[in-house]
Amino acid sequence: MERVKSAGLDIDVVADEALLAGGEVLLEGMRRRAPVETGHLRDSLVTVGPKQDGNYHFIEVGLVGADAETARYGTAQEYGTSSMGASPYIRPTMDADMKKARQAMREVYKEVLGE
């Protein structure tokens, strides 16, 4: 971050770009792994943000702002129910794609710094 600042760049803008790049990797992974019966669950997965709270920047990835029925269905798929086994799509994405998301974020910083 110091190198971004010393290059005269807006740290907040660069951080937001990096978050979006990482979020896209995670969103794609969730969409790819989501069980598809009608496609509504997959199509309801979104990235919201970036947002900022003081110096804390974040994005939300998943069923953000989904209606209650879709949220219940997504939770049932992720964790299962007493009558249905789980078909997780969020946890496997975090396990398998987090390194890729971090790499996408690093690439934004490298590109901005001309590395």
C-alpha positions in Angstrom: 0.0 0.0 0.0 2.9 2.3 0.7 4.1 1.8 -2.9 0.7 2.6 -4.2 0.6 5.8 -2.1 4.2 6.8 -3.1 3.3 6.3 -6.8 0.7 9.0 -6.3 -2.3 6.7 -6.7 -5.5 6.7 -4.7 -5.2 3.7 -2.4 -9.0 3.5 -2.0 -9.6 3.2 -5.7 -6.8 0.6 -6.2 -8.1 -1.4 -3.2 -11.6 -1.4 -4.6 -10.3 -2.6 -8.0 -8.4 -5.4 -6.3 -11.5 -6.5 -4.3 -13.6 -6.6 -7.4 -11.0 -8.7 -9.2 -10.9 -11.2 -6.4 -14.7 -11.1 -6.0 -15.2 -12.0 -9.6 -13.1 -15.1 -9.2 -15.2 -16.2 -6.2 -18.5 -15.4 -7.9 -17.5 -17.4 -11.0 -16.6 -20.4 -8.7 -19.8 -20.2 -6.8 -21.8 -20.0 -10.0 -19.9 -22.9 -11.5 -20.5 -25.1 -8.4 -24.1 -24.1 -7.6 -26.6 -26.9 -8.2 -28.7 -26.1 -11.2 -32.3 -27.2 -11.3 -33.9 -24.0 -12.7 -30.8 -21.8 -12.7 -32.4 -19.3 -10.3 -29.9 -20.0 -7.5 -27.0 -19.6 -9.9 -28.4 -16.4 -11.4 -29.1 -14.9 -7.9 -25.4 -15.0 -7.0 -24.0 -11.5 -7.2 -21.1 -9.3 -6.1 -22.1 -6.2 -4.2 -19.7 -3.4 -3.5 -17.0 -2.4 -3.0 -18.1 -0.7 0.2 -16.0 1.2 2.7 -16.4 1.6 6.5 -13.6 3.9 7.6 -10.4 2.4 6.3 -12.0 -1.0 5.9 -12.9 -1.9 2.3 -15.1 -5.0 1.5 -17.3 -6.6 -1.0 -20.1 -9.1 -0.6 -20.3 -12.2 -2.8 -23.2 -14.7 -2.8 -26.9 -14.4 -2.3 -26.7 -10.7 -1.3 -30.1 -9.1 -1.3 -31.8 -12.3 -2.5 -35.5 -12.8 -1.6 -36.2 -15.0 1.4 -37.2 -18.1 -0.7 -34.0 -18.0 -2.7 -31.9 -17.5 0.5 -33.6 -20.5 2.2 -33.1 -22.6 -0.9 -29.4 -21.6 -1.2 -28.8 -22.4 2.5 -30.5 -25.7 2.1 -28.3 -26.6 -0.8 -25.2 -25.5 1.0 -25.8 -27.3 4.3 -28.5 -29.8 3.5 -31.7 -30.4 5.5 -33.1 -33.3 7.6 -34.5 -34.8 4.4 -31.9 -33.8 1.8 -28.1 -34.0 1.6 -26.0 -30.9 1.1 -24.8 -29.8 -2.4 -22.3 -27.1 -1.2 -21.2 -24.4 -3.6 -19.9 -21.7 -1.3 -17.4 -23.6 1.0 -15.9 -25.6 -1.9 -15.3 -22.3 -3.8 -13.6 -20.7 -0.8 -11.4 -23.8 -0.4 -10.5 -24.2 -4.0 -10.5 -20.6 -5.3 -9.3 -18.4 -2.5 -5.7 -18.5 -3.8 -6.9 -17.6 -7.3 -8.8 -14.7 -5.8 -5.8 -13.4 -3.9 -3.7 -13.8 -7.1 -6.2 -11.8 -9.1 -6.0 -9.1 -6.4 -2.2 -9.1 -6.5 -2.3 -8.8 -10.3 -4.3 -5.5 -10.0 -1.6 -4.1 -7.7 1.1 -5.2 -10.1 -0.6 -3.7 -13.0 -1.2 -0.4 -11.3 2.4 -0.3 -10.2 3.7 -1.3 -13.6 5.4 -4.5 -12.5 
